[in-house]
C-alpha cells in the first residue's frame, strides 16, 4: 500500500494532466486527439490511484467515466487514422 502523501502527489499529477489536456484542447484549432485523450486517460488513471487510497466514491465514479470517454476518443482517433490511409 502506498502512503497518503504519495497518493496525494499522484493525484495532483493526474489533476495536472487533465488541466493540461483541457488547456491544450482549448488553445489549438485542431488538437492531436492522441495527445488530448491520452493525457486525459493518464490523468484519470493517476487520480484513480489516489482515490484508491483516499476514497471518495463520487470522484471515483467521475474518473471511471472520464477514463471511458478518453478511451472512446482514442478508439475513434485510431479508426479515423485507419480510414484516412
PyMOL Python script that loads the backbone (N, CA, C, O; Angstrom):
from pymol import cmd

cmd.read_pdbstr("""\
ATOM      1  N   UNK A   1       0.846  -1.184   0.000  1.00  0.00           N
ATOM      2  CA  UNK A   1       0.000   0.000   0.000  1.00  0.00           C
ATOM      3  C   UNK A   1       0.894   1.251   0.000  1.00  0.00           C
ATOM      4  O   UNK A   1       1.956   1.269   0.623  1.00  0.00           O
ATOM      5  N   UNK A   2       0.457   2.264  -0.690  1.00  0.00           N
ATOM      6  CA  UNK A   2       1.240   3.494  -0.738  1.00  0.00           C
ATOM      7  C   UNK A   2       0.743   4.457   0.332  1.00  0.00           C
ATOM      8  O   UNK A   2      -0.384   4.342   0.815  1.00  0.00           O
ATOM      9  N   UNK A   3       1.585   5.393   0.688  1.00  0.00           N
ATOM     10  CA  UNK A   3       1.239   6.346   1.735  1.00  0.00           C
ATOM     11  C   UNK A   3       0.230   7.372   1.219  1.00  0.00           C
ATOM     12  O   UNK A   3       0.074   7.565   0.013  1.00  0.00           O
ATOM     13  N   UNK A   4      -0.440   8.013   2.149  1.00  0.00           N
ATOM     14  CA  UNK A   4      -1.388   9.069   1.784  1.00  0.00           C
ATOM     15  C   UNK A   4      -0.667  10.223   1.073  1.00  0.00           C
ATOM     16  O   UNK A   4      -1.211  10.831   0.151  1.00  0.00           O
ATOM     17  N   UNK A   5       0.544  10.512   1.507  1.00  0.00           N
ATOM     18  CA  UNK A   5       1.306  11.596   0.884  1.00  0.00           C
ATOM     19  C   UNK A   5       1.628  11.272  -0.569  1.00  0.00           C
ATOM     20  O   UNK A   5       1.463  12.121  -1.444  1.00  0.00           O
ATOM     21  N   UNK A   6       2.084  10.054  -0.832  1.00  0.00           N
ATOM     22  CA  UNK A   6       2.385   9.657  -2.203  1.00  0.00           C
ATOM     23  C   UNK A   6       1.108   9.607  -3.042  1.00  0.00           C
ATOM     24  O   UNK A   6       1.108  10.019  -4.203  1.00  0.00           O
ATOM     25  N   UNK A   7       0.023   9.103  -2.454  1.00  0.00           N
ATOM     26  CA  UNK A   7      -1.261   9.064  -3.175  1.00  0.00           C
ATOM     27  C   UNK A   7      -1.709  10.471  -3.553  1.00  0.00           C
ATOM     28  O   UNK A   7      -2.208  10.694  -4.656  1.00  0.00           O
ATOM     29  N   UNK A   8      -1.533  11.409  -2.646  1.00  0.00           N
ATOM     30  CA  UNK A   8      -1.901  12.797  -2.955  1.00  0.00           C
ATOM     31  C   UNK A   8      -1.026  13.366  -4.069  1.00  0.00           C
ATOM     32  O   UNK A   8      -1.522  14.074  -4.945  1.00  0.00           O
ATOM     33  N   UNK A   9       0.265  13.063  -4.041  1.00  0.00           N
ATOM     34  CA  UNK A   9       1.167  13.542  -5.089  1.00  0.00           C
ATOM     35  C   UNK A   9       0.775  12.955  -6.444  1.00  0.00           C
ATOM     36  O   UNK A   9       0.777  13.661  -7.453  1.00  0.00           O
ATOM     37  N   UNK A  10       0.443  11.685  -6.468  1.00  0.00           N
ATOM     38  CA  UNK A  10      -0.005  11.037  -7.702  1.00  0.00           C
ATOM     39  C   UNK A  10      -1.301  11.691  -8.182  1.00  0.00           C
ATOM     40  O   UNK A  10      -1.465  11.942  -9.376  1.00  0.00           O
ATOM     41  N   UNK A  11      -2.213  11.965  -7.261  1.00  0.00           N
ATOM     42  CA  UNK A  11      -3.470  12.625  -7.609  1.00  0.00           C
ATOM     43  C   UNK A  11      -3.264  14.016  -8.187  1.00  0.00           C
ATOM     44  O   UNK A  11      -3.946  14.407  -9.134  1.00  0.00           O
ATOM     45  N   UNK A  12      -2.327  14.761  -7.620  1.00  0.00           N
ATOM     46  CA  UNK A  12      -2.039  16.097  -8.152  1.00  0.00           C
ATOM     47  C   UNK A  12      -1.424  16.010  -9.550  1.00  0.00           C
ATOM     48  O   UNK A  12      -1.683  16.872 -10.389  1.00  0.00           O
ATOM     49  N   UNK A  13      -0.617  14.986  -9.809  1.00  0.00           N
ATOM     50  CA  UNK A  13      -0.092  14.783 -11.170  1.00  0.00           C
ATOM     51  C   UNK A  13      -1.239  14.485 -12.133  1.00  0.00           C
ATOM     52  O   UNK A  13      -1.240  14.965 -13.267  1.00  0.00           O
ATOM     53  N   UNK A  14      -2.212  13.696 -11.685  1.00  0.00           N
ATOM     54  CA  UNK A  14      -3.385  13.418 -12.503  1.00  0.00           C
ATOM     55  C   UNK A  14      -4.184  14.668 -12.794  1.00  0.00           C
ATOM     56  O   UNK A  14      -4.640  14.875 -13.919  1.00  0.00           O
ATOM     57  N   UNK A  15      -4.353  15.493 -11.789  1.00  0.00           N
ATOM     58  CA  UNK A  15      -5.055  16.760 -11.971  1.00  0.00           C
ATOM     59  C   UNK A  15      -4.324  17.638 -12.984  1.00  0.00           C
ATOM     60  O   UNK A  15      -4.948  18.260 -13.843  1.00  0.00           O
ATOM     61  N   UNK A  16      -2.994  17.680 -12.873  1.00  0.00           N
ATOM     62  CA  UNK A  16      -2.200  18.473 -13.821  1.00  0.00           C
ATOM     63  C   UNK A  16      -2.382  17.955 -15.250  1.00  0.00           C
ATOM     64  O   UNK A  16      -2.466  18.744 -16.191  1.00  0.00           O
ATOM     65  N   UNK A  17      -2.443  16.632 -15.411  1.00  0.00           N
ATOM     66  CA  UNK A  17      -2.655  16.058 -16.753  1.00  0.00           C
ATOM     67  C   UNK A  17      -3.990  16.510 -17.333  1.00  0.00           C
ATOM     68  O   UNK A  17      -4.060  16.918 -18.492  1.00  0.00           O
ATOM     69  N   UNK A  18      -5.036  16.437 -16.537  1.00  0.00           N
ATOM     70  CA  UNK A  18      -6.362  16.796 -17.033  1.00  0.00           C
ATOM     71  C   UNK A  18      -6.444  18.288 -17.348  1.00  0.00           C
ATOM     72  O   UNK A  18      -7.048  18.678 -18.347  1.00  0.00           O
ATOM     73  N   UNK A  19      -5.849  19.109 -16.516  1.00  0.00           N
ATOM     74  CA  UNK A  19      -5.830  20.548 -16.785  1.00  0.00           C
ATOM     75  C   UNK A  19      -5.030  20.834 -18.050  1.00  0.00           C
ATOM     76  O   UNK A  19      -5.444  21.648 -18.876  1.00  0.00           O
ATOM     77  N   UNK A  20      -3.881  20.168 -18.208  1.00  0.00           N
ATOM     78  CA  UNK A  20      -3.077  20.343 -19.422  1.00  0.00           C
ATOM     79  C   UNK A  20      -3.888  19.963 -20.655  1.00  0.00           C
ATOM     80  O   UNK A  20      -3.905  20.701 -21.640  1.00  0.00           O
ATOM     81  N   UNK A  21      -4.562  18.811 -20.605  1.00  0.00           N
ATOM     82  CA  UNK A  21      -5.330  18.346 -21.765  1.00  0.00           C
ATOM     83  C   UNK A  21      -6.443  19.330 -22.112  1.00  0.00           C
ATOM     84  O   UNK A  21      -6.702  19.585 -23.288  1.00  0.00           O
ATOM     85  N   UNK A  22      -7.088  19.871 -21.113  1.00  0.00           N
ATOM     86  CA  UNK A  22      -8.148  20.850 -21.371  1.00  0.00           C
ATOM     87  C   UNK A  22      -7.567  22.116 -21.992  1.00  0.00           C
ATOM     88  O   UNK A  22      -8.109  22.629 -22.970  1.00  0.00           O
ATOM     89  N   UNK A  23      -6.481  22.618 -21.437  1.00  0.00           N
ATOM     90  CA  UNK A  23      -5.843  23.820 -21.986  1.00  0.00           C
ATOM     91  C   UNK A  23      -5.335  23.560 -23.400  1.00  0.00           C
ATOM     92  O   UNK A  23      -5.467  24.413 -24.278  1.00  0.00           O
ATOM     93  N   UNK A  24      -4.764  22.402 -23.616  1.00  0.00           N
ATOM     94  CA  UNK A  24      -4.257  22.019 -24.939  1.00  0.00           C
ATOM     95  C   UNK A  24      -5.391  22.026 -25.964  1.00  0.00           C
ATOM     96  O   UNK A  24      -5.236  22.553 -27.065  1.00  0.00           O
ATOM     97  N   UNK A  25      -6.514  21.447 -25.602  1.00  0.00           N
ATOM     98  CA  UNK A  25      -7.671  21.386 -26.499  1.00  0.00           C
ATOM     99  C   UNK A  25      -8.229  22.776 -26.768  1.00  0.00           C
ATOM    100  O   UNK A  25      -8.631  23.078 -27.892  1.00  0.00           O
ATOM    101  N   UNK A  26      -8.257  23.611 -25.758  1.00  0.00           N
ATOM    102  CA  UNK A  26      -8.820  24.949 -25.877  1.00  0.00           C
ATOM    103  C   UNK A  26      -7.930  25.864 -26.710  1.00  0.00           C
ATOM    104  O   UNK A  26      -8.429  26.723 -27.436  1.00  0.00           O
ATOM    105  N   UNK A  27      -6.620  25.684 -26.610  1.00  0.00           N
ATOM    106  CA  UNK A  27      -5.687  26.599 -27.269  1.00  0.00           C
ATOM    107  C   UNK A  27      -5.555  26.345 -28.771  1.00  0.00           C
ATOM    108  O   UNK A  27      -5.352  27.285 -29.539  1.00  0.00           O
ATOM    109  N   UNK A  28      -5.667  25.104 -29.190  1.00  0.00           N
ATOM    110  CA  UNK A  28      -5.413  24.762 -30.589  1.00  0.00           C
ATOM    111  C   UNK A  28      -6.708  24.613 -31.380  1.00  0.00           C
ATOM    112  O   UNK A  28      -7.734  24.193 -30.844  1.00  0.00           O
ATOM    113  N   UNK A  29      -6.646  24.964 -32.670  1.00  0.00           N
ATOM    114  CA  UNK A  29      -7.805  24.775 -33.542  1.00  0.00           C
ATOM    115  C   UNK A  29      -8.034  23.300 -33.846  1.00  0.00           C
ATOM    116  O   UNK A  29      -9.176  22.843 -33.910  1.00  0.00           O
ATOM    117  N   UNK A  30      -6.945  22.558 -34.033  1.00  0.00           N
ATOM    118  CA  UNK A  30      -7.050  21.124 -34.357  1.00  0.00           C
ATOM    119  C   UNK A  30      -6.086  20.346 -33.469  1.00  0.00           C
ATOM    120  O   UNK A  30      -5.003  19.966 -33.913  1.00  0.00           O
ATOM    121  N   UNK A  31      -6.471  20.107 -32.218  1.00  0.00           N
ATOM    122  CA  UNK A  31      -5.569  19.380 -31.319  1.00  0.00           C
ATOM    123  C   UNK A  31      -5.407  17.921 -31.759  1.00  0.00           C
ATOM    124  O   UNK A  31      -6.318  17.326 -32.334  1.00  0.00           O
ATOM    125  N   UNK A  32      -4.255  17.373 -31.482  1.00  0.00           N
ATOM    126  CA  UNK A  32      -4.000  15.964 -31.758  1.00  0.00           C
ATOM    127  C   UNK A  32      -4.838  15.134 -30.784  1.00  0.00           C
ATOM    128  O   UNK A  32      -4.643  15.235 -29.573  1.00  0.00           O
ATOM    129  N   UNK A  33      -5.775  14.307 -31.292  1.00  0.00           N
ATOM    130  CA  UNK A  33      -6.649  13.567 -30.391  1.00  0.00           C
ATOM    131  C   UNK A  33      -5.906  12.540 -29.547  1.00  0.00           C
ATOM    132  O   UNK A  33      -6.369  12.181 -28.464  1.00  0.00           O
ATOM    133  N   UNK A  34      -4.762  12.061 -30.028  1.00  0.00           N
ATOM    134  CA  UNK A  34      -3.995  11.097 -29.242  1.00  0.00           C
ATOM    135  C   UNK A  34      -3.376  11.761 -28.016  1.00  0.00           C
ATOM    136  O   UNK A  34      -3.304  11.155 -26.947  1.00  0.00           O
ATOM    137  N   UNK A  35      -2.937  12.989 -28.171  1.00  0.00           N
ATOM    138  CA  UNK A  35      -2.423  13.742 -27.013  1.00  0.00           C
ATOM    139  C   UNK A  35      -3.581  14.091 -26.085  1.00  0.00           C
ATOM    140  O   UNK A  35      -3.506  13.846 -24.881  1.00  0.00           O
ATOM    141  N   UNK A  36      -4.636  14.652 -26.629  1.00  0.00           N
ATOM    142  CA  UNK A  36      -5.785  15.082 -25.836  1.00  0.00           C
ATOM    143  C   UNK A  36      -6.348  13.931 -25.012  1.00  0.00           C
ATOM    144  O   UNK A  36      -6.445  14.034 -23.789  1.00  0.00           O
ATOM    145  N   UNK A  37      -6.715  12.851 -25.663  1.00  0.00           N
ATOM    146  CA  UNK A  37      -7.367  11.747 -24.960  1.00  0.00           C
ATOM    147  C   UNK A  37      -6.369  10.898 -24.175  1.00  0.00           C
ATOM    148  O   UNK A  37      -6.703  10.363 -23.118  1.00  0.00           O
ATOM    149  N   UNK A  38      -5.153  10.775 -24.688  1.00  0.00           N
ATOM    150  CA  UNK A  38      -4.132  10.024 -23.958  1.00  0.00           C
ATOM    151  C   UNK A  38      -3.767  10.664 -22.635  1.00  0.00           C
ATOM    152  O   UNK A  38      -3.641   9.980 -21.620  1.00  0.00           O
ATOM    153  N   UNK A  39      -3.598  11.970 -22.648  1.00  0.00           N
ATOM    154  CA  UNK A  39      -3.267  12.682 -21.407  1.00  0.00           C
ATOM    155  C   UNK A  39      -4.456  12.676 -20.447  1.00  0.00           C
ATOM    156  O   UNK A  39      -4.280  12.578 -19.233  1.00  0.00           O
ATOM    157  N   UNK A  40      -5.672  12.783 -21.001  1.00  0.00           N
ATOM    158  CA  UNK A  40      -6.854  12.681 -20.142  1.00  0.00           C
ATOM    159  C   UNK A  40      -6.954  11.305 -19.490  1.00  0.00           C
ATOM    160  O   UNK A  40      -7.290  11.198 -18.311  1.00  0.00           O
ATOM    161  N   UNK A  41      -6.665  10.258 -20.250  1.00  0.00           N
ATOM    162  CA  UNK A  41      -6.698   8.905 -19.705  1.00  0.00           C
ATOM    163  C   UNK A  41      -5.635   8.727 -18.629  1.00  0.00           C
ATOM    164  O   UNK A  41      -5.898   8.131 -17.584  1.00  0.00           O
ATOM    165  N   UNK A  42      -4.440   9.242 -18.881  1.00  0.00           N
ATOM    166  CA  UNK A  42      -3.383   9.184 -17.873  1.00  0.00           C
ATOM    167  C   UNK A  42      -3.814   9.912 -16.606  1.00  0.00           C
ATOM    168  O   UNK A  42      -3.619   9.408 -15.500  1.00  0.00           O
ATOM    169  N   UNK A  43      -4.399  11.097 -16.764  1.00  0.00           N
ATOM    170  CA  UNK A  43      -4.863  11.859 -15.604  1.00  0.00           C
ATOM    171  C   UNK A  43      -5.912  11.107 -14.811  1.00  0.00           C
ATOM    172  O   UNK A  43      -5.868  11.080 -13.581  1.00  0.00           O
ATOM    173  N   UNK A  44      -6.861  10.495 -15.514  1.00  0.00           N
ATOM    174  CA  UNK A  44      -7.906   9.721 -14.830  1.00  0.00           C
ATOM    175  C   UNK A  44      -7.300   8.534 -14.091  1.00  0.00           C
ATOM    176  O   UNK A  44      -7.707   8.222 -12.972  1.00  0.00           O
ATOM    177  N   UNK A  45      -6.330   7.872 -14.716  1.00  0.00           N
ATOM    178  CA  UNK A  45      -5.681   6.728 -14.072  1.00  0.00           C
ATOM    179  C   UNK A  45      -4.934   7.160 -12.805  1.00  0.00           C
ATOM    180  O   UNK A  45      -5.028   6.501 -11.769  1.00  0.00           O
ATOM    181  N   UNK A  46      -4.202   8.254 -12.893  1.00  0.00           N
ATOM    182  CA  UNK A  46      -3.453   8.740 -11.726  1.00  0.00           C
ATOM    183  C   UNK A  46      -4.395   9.167 -10.602  1.00  0.00           C
ATOM    184  O   UNK A  46      -4.144   8.885  -9.430  1.00  0.00           O
ATOM    185  N   UNK A  47      -5.471   9.842 -10.966  1.00  0.00           N
ATOM    186  CA  UNK A  47      -6.443  10.231  -9.935  1.00  0.00           C
ATOM    187  C   UNK A  47      -7.115   9.014  -9.319  1.00  0.00           C
ATOM    188  O   UNK A  47      -7.427   9.013  -8.128  1.00  0.00           O
ATOM    189  N   UNK A  48      -7.338   7.983 -10.117  1.00  0.00           N
ATOM    190  CA  UNK A  48      -7.932   6.762  -9.589  1.00  0.00           C
ATOM    191  C   UNK A  48      -7.002   6.103  -8.577  1.00  0.00           C
ATOM    192  O   UNK A  48      -7.463   5.608  -7.549  1.00  0.00           O
ATOM    193  N   UNK A  49      -5.705   6.089  -8.853  1.00  0.00           N
ATOM    194  CA  UNK A  49      -4.737   5.550  -7.882  1.00  0.00           C
ATOM    195  C   UNK A  49      -4.856   6.314  -6.569  1.00  0.00           C
ATOM    196  O   UNK A  49      -4.892   5.716  -5.493  1.00  0.00           O
ATOM    197  N   UNK A  50      -4.916   7.623  -6.665  1.00  0.00           N
ATOM    198  CA  UNK A  50      -5.059   8.447  -5.468  1.00  0.00           C
ATOM    199  C   UNK A  50      -6.360   8.132  -4.729  1.00  0.00           C
ATOM    200  O   UNK A  50      -6.387   8.067  -3.500  1.00  0.00           O
ATOM    201  N   UNK A  51      -7.430   7.940  -5.489  1.00  0.00           N
ATOM    202  CA  UNK A  51      -8.732   7.673  -4.877  1.00  0.00           C
ATOM    203  C   UNK A  51      -8.816   6.285  -4.250  1.00  0.00           C
ATOM    204  O   UNK A  51      -9.637   6.065  -3.359  1.00  0.00           O
ATOM    205  N   UNK A  52      -8.000   5.364  -4.688  1.00  0.00           N
ATOM    206  CA  UNK A  52      -7.988   4.047  -4.055  1.00  0.00           C
ATOM    207  C   UNK A  52      -7.429   4.113  -2.638  1.00  0.00           C
ATOM    208  O   UNK A  52      -7.745   3.269  -1.799  1.00  0.00           O
ATOM    209  N   UNK A  53      -6.597   5.120  -2.376  1.00  0.00           N
ATOM    210  CA  UNK A  53      -6.048   5.322  -1.032  1.00  0.00           C
ATOM    211  C   UNK A  53      -6.927   6.283  -0.234  1.00  0.00           C
ATOM    212  O   UNK A  53      -7.224   6.028   0.934  1.00  0.00           O
ATOM    213  N   UNK A  54      -7.339   7.373  -0.852  1.00  0.00           N
ATOM    214  CA  UNK A  54      -8.180   8.390  -0.212  1.00  0.00           C
ATOM    215  C   UNK A  54      -9.557   8.346  -0.878  1.00  0.00           C
ATOM    216  O   UNK A  54      -9.886   9.227  -1.673  1.00  0.00           O
ATOM    217  N   UNK A  55     -10.361   7.331  -0.563  1.00  0.00           N
ATOM    218  CA  UNK A  55     -11.598   7.064  -1.291  1.00  0.00           C
ATOM    219  C   UNK A  55     -12.610   8.195  -1.163  1.00  0.00           C
ATOM    220  O   UNK A  55     -12.915   8.685  -0.076  1.00  0.00           O
ATOM    221  N   UNK A  56     -13.111   8.582  -2.324  1.00  0.00           N
ATOM    222  CA  UNK A  56     -14.239   9.494  -2.450  1.00  0.00           C
ATOM    223  C   UNK A  56     -15.103   8.873  -3.551  1.00  0.00           C
ATOM    224  O   UNK A  56     -14.783   9.010  -4.732  1.00  0.00           O
ATOM    225  N   UNK A  57     -16.187   8.196  -3.183  1.00  0.00           N
ATOM    226  CA  UNK A  57     -16.963   7.445  -4.177  1.00  0.00           C
ATOM    227  C   UNK A  57     -17.440   8.273  -5.364  1.00  0.00           C
ATOM    228  O   UNK A  57     -17.398   7.794  -6.497  1.00  0.00           O
ATOM    229  N   UNK A  58     -17.883   9.482  -5.137  1.00  0.00           N
ATOM    230  CA  UNK A  58     -18.365  10.315  -6.247  1.00  0.00           C
ATOM    231  C   UNK A  58     -17.234  10.631  -7.223  1.00  0.00           C
ATOM    232  O   UNK A  58     -17.430  10.563  -8.436  1.00  0.00           O
ATOM    233  N   UNK A  59     -16.072  10.970  -6.715  1.00  0.00           N
ATOM    234  CA  UNK A  59     -14.928  11.250  -7.579  1.00  0.00           C
ATOM    235  C   UNK A  59     -14.447   9.991  -8.289  1.00  0.00           C
ATOM    236  O   UNK A  59     -14.002  10.052  -9.435  1.00  0.00           O
ATOM    237  N   UNK A  60     -14.535   8.856  -7.611  1.00  0.00           N
ATOM    238  CA  UNK A  60     -14.143   7.590  -8.222  1.00  0.00           C
ATOM    239  C   UNK A  60     -15.020   7.287  -9.441  1.00  0.00           C
ATOM    240  O   UNK A  60     -14.516   6.875 -10.485  1.00  0.00           O
ATOM    241  N   UNK A  61     -16.315   7.488  -9.304  1.00  0.00           N
ATOM    242  CA  UNK A  61     -17.242   7.277 -10.432  1.00  0.00           C
ATOM    243  C   UNK A  61     -16.932   8.260 -11.553  1.00  0.00           C
ATOM    244  O   UNK A  61     -16.942   7.889 -12.727  1.00  0.00           O
ATOM    245  N   UNK A  62     -16.657   9.510 -11.198  1.00  0.00           N
ATOM    246  CA  UNK A  62     -16.317  10.510 -12.207  1.00  0.00           C
ATOM    247  C   UNK A  62     -15.079  10.081 -12.999  1.00  0.00           C
ATOM    248  O   UNK A  62     -15.062  10.201 -14.224  1.00  0.00           O
ATOM    249  N   UNK A  63     -14.058   9.590 -12.326  1.00  0.00           N
ATOM    250  CA  UNK A  63     -12.828   9.171 -13.011  1.00  0.00           C
ATOM    251  C   UNK A  63     -13.081   7.959 -13.902  1.00  0.00           C
ATOM    252  O   UNK A  63     -12.460   7.830 -14.957  1.00  0.00           O
ATOM    253  N   UNK A  64     -13.985   7.068 -13.491  1.00  0.00           N
ATOM    254  CA  UNK A  64     -14.355   5.938 -14.339  1.00  0.00           C
ATOM    255  C   UNK A  64     -14.918   6.446 -15.668  1.00  0.00           C
ATOM    256  O   UNK A  64     -14.502   5.994 -16.735  1.00  0.00           O
ATOM    257  N   UNK A  65     -15.855   7.377 -15.603  1.00  0.00           N
ATOM    258  CA  UNK A  65     -16.450   7.908 -16.827  1.00  0.00           C
ATOM    259  C   UNK A  65     -15.453   8.747 -17.618  1.00  0.00           C
ATOM    260  O   UNK A  65     -15.462   8.716 -18.848  1.00  0.00           O
ATOM    261  N   UNK A  66     -14.598   9.492 -16.934  1.00  0.00           N
ATOM    262  CA  UNK A  66     -13.566  10.300 -17.599  1.00  0.00           C
ATOM    263  C   UNK A  66     -12.647   9.385 -18.404  1.00  0.00           C
ATOM    264  O   UNK A  66     -12.303   9.685 -19.548  1.00  0.00           O
ATOM    265  N   UNK A  67     -12.253   8.261 -17.793  1.00  0.00           N
ATOM    266  CA  UNK A  67     -11.394   7.303 -18.483  1.00  0.00           C
ATOM    267  C   UNK A  67     -12.128   6.650 -19.658  1.00  0.00           C
ATOM    268  O   UNK A  67     -11.547   6.462 -20.726  1.00  0.00           O
ATOM    269  N   UNK A  68     -13.390   6.309 -19.462  1.00  0.00           N
ATOM    270  CA  UNK A  68     -14.174   5.681 -20.530  1.00  0.00           C
ATOM    271  C   UNK A  68     -14.298   6.613 -21.730  1.00  0.00           C
ATOM    272  O   UNK A  68     -14.173   6.173 -22.873  1.00  0.00           O
ATOM    273  N   UNK A  69     -14.541   7.886 -21.479  1.00  0.00           N
ATOM    274  CA  UNK A  69     -14.651   8.858 -22.567  1.00  0.00           C
ATOM    275  C   UNK A  69     -13.302   9.015 -23.276  1.00  0.00           C
ATOM    276  O   UNK A  69     -13.254   9.126 -24.501  1.00  0.00           O
ATOM    277  N   UNK A  70     -12.221   9.024 -22.519  1.00  0.00           N
ATOM    278  CA  UNK A  70     -10.890   9.136 -23.119  1.00  0.00           C
ATOM    279  C   UNK A  70     -10.580   7.910 -23.980  1.00  0.00           C
ATOM    280  O   UNK A  70     -10.023   8.042 -25.071  1.00  0.00           O
ATOM    281  N   UNK A  71     -10.935   6.729 -23.497  1.00  0.00           N
ATOM    282  CA  UNK A  71     -10.710   5.508 -24.287  1.00  0.00           C
ATOM    283  C   UNK A  71     -11.540   5.550 -25.563  1.00  0.00           C
ATOM    284  O   UNK A  71     -11.051   5.196 -26.636  1.00  0.00           O
ATOM    285  N   UNK A  72     -12.786   5.980 -25.453  1.00  0.00           N
ATOM    286  CA  UNK A  72     -13.649   6.114 -26.630  1.00  0.00           C
ATOM    287  C   UNK A  72     -13.026   7.088 -27.637  1.00  0.00           C
ATOM    288  O   UNK A  72     -13.030   6.830 -28.840  1.00  0.00           O
ATOM    289  N   UNK A  73     -12.496   8.198 -27.139  1.00  0.00           N
ATOM    290  CA  UNK A  73     -11.847   9.177 -28.013  1.00  0.00           C
ATOM    291  C   UNK A  73     -10.621   8.601 -28.701  1.00  0.00           C
ATOM    292  O   UNK A  73     -10.387   8.873 -29.878  1.00  0.00           O
ATOM    293  N   UNK A  74      -9.831   7.803 -27.977  1.00  0.00           N
ATOM    294  CA  UNK A  74      -8.657   7.175 -28.581  1.00  0.00           C
ATOM    295  C   UNK A  74      -9.056   6.151 -29.643  1.00  0.00           C
ATOM    296  O   UNK A  74      -8.437   6.081 -30.705  1.00  0.00           O
ATOM    297  N   UNK A  75     -10.082   5.363 -29.357  1.00  0.00           N
ATOM    298  CA  UNK A  75     -10.560   4.380 -30.346  1.00  0.00           C
ATOM    299  C   UNK A  75     -11.056   5.098 -31.600  1.00  0.00           C
ATOM    300  O   UNK A  75     -10.761   4.684 -32.721  1.00  0.00           O
ATOM    301  N   UNK A  76     -11.805   6.169 -31.401  1.00  0.00           N
ATOM    302  CA  UNK A  76     -12.312   6.951 -32.535  1.00  0.00           C
ATOM    303  C   UNK A  76     -11.149   7.526 -33.345  1.00  0.00           C
ATOM    304  O   UNK A  76     -11.182   7.503 -34.575  1.00  0.00           O
ATOM    305  N   UNK A  77     -10.126   8.040 -32.667  1.00  0.00           N
ATOM    306  CA  UNK A  77      -8.963   8.599 -33.362  1.00  0.00           C
ATOM    307  C   UNK A  77      -8.225   7.507 -34.148  1.00  0.00           C
ATOM    308  O   UNK A  77      -7.778   7.746 -35.270  1.00  0.00           O
ATOM    309  N   UNK A  78      -8.100   6.323 -33.568  1.00  0.00           N
ATOM    310  CA  UNK A  78      -7.449   5.209 -34.270  1.00  0.00           C
ATOM    311  C   UNK A  78      -8.242   4.813 -35.507  1.00  0.00           C
ATOM    312  O   UNK A  78      -7.658   4.559 -36.561  1.00  0.00           O
ATOM    313  N   UNK A  79      -9.566   4.758 -35.392  1.00  0.00           N
ATOM    314  CA  UNK A  79     -10.403   4.423 -36.539  1.00  0.00           C
ATOM    315  C   UNK A  79     -10.282   5.487 -37.632  1.00  0.00           C
ATOM    316  O   UNK A  79     -10.173   5.161 -38.814  1.00  0.00           O
ATOM    317  N   UNK A  80     -10.300   6.745 -37.233  1.00  0.00           N
ATOM    318  CA  UNK A  80     -10.170   7.826 -38.216  1.00  0.00           C
ATOM    319  C   UNK A  80      -8.825   7.773 -38.919  1.00  0.00           C
ATOM    320  O   UNK A  80      -8.738   8.030 -40.120  1.00  0.00           O
ATOM    321  N   UNK A  81      -7.791   7.446 -38.185  1.00  0.00           N
ATOM    322  CA  UNK A  81      -6.445   7.354 -38.778  1.00  0.00           C
ATOM    323  C   UNK A  81      -6.377   6.173 -39.744  1.00  0.00           C
ATOM    324  O   UNK A  81      -5.758   6.274 -40.803  1.00  0.00           O
ATOM    325  N   UNK A  82      -7.008   5.059 -39.387  1.00  0.00           N
ATOM    326  CA  UNK A  82      -7.032   3.892 -40.270  1.00  0.00           C
ATOM    327  C   UNK A  82      -7.820   4.172 -41.539  1.00  0.00           C
ATOM    328  O   UNK A  82      -7.427   3.728 -42.618  1.00  0.00           O
ATOM    329  N   UNK A  83      -8.924   4.898 -41.430  1.00  0.00           N
ATOM    330  CA  UNK A  83      -9.745   5.222 -42.585  1.00  0.00           C
ATOM    331  C   UNK A  83      -9.079   6.232 -43.514  1.00  0.00           C
ATOM    332  O   UNK A  83      -9.375   6.265 -44.708  1.00  0.00           O
ATOM    333  N   UNK A  84      -8.183   7.053 -42.975  1.00  0.00           N
ATOM    334  CA  UNK A  84      -7.514   8.079 -43.769  1.00  0.00           C
ATOM    335  C   UNK A  84      -6.436   7.498 -44.670  1.00  0.00           C
ATOM    336  O   UNK A  84      -6.027   8.139 -45.638  1.00  0.00           O
ATOM    337  N   UNK A  85      -5.977   6.308 -44.366  1.00  0.00           N
ATOM    338  CA  UNK A  85      -4.878   5.700 -45.142  1.00  0.00           C
ATOM    339  C   UNK A  85      -5.370   5.100 -46.424  1.00  0.00           C
ATOM    340  O   UNK A  85      -4.580   4.551 -47.191  1.00  0.00           O
TER     341      UNK A  85
END
""", "prot")
cmd.dss("prot")
cmd.show_as("cartoon", "prot")
cmd.util.cbc("prot")
cmd.orient("prot")
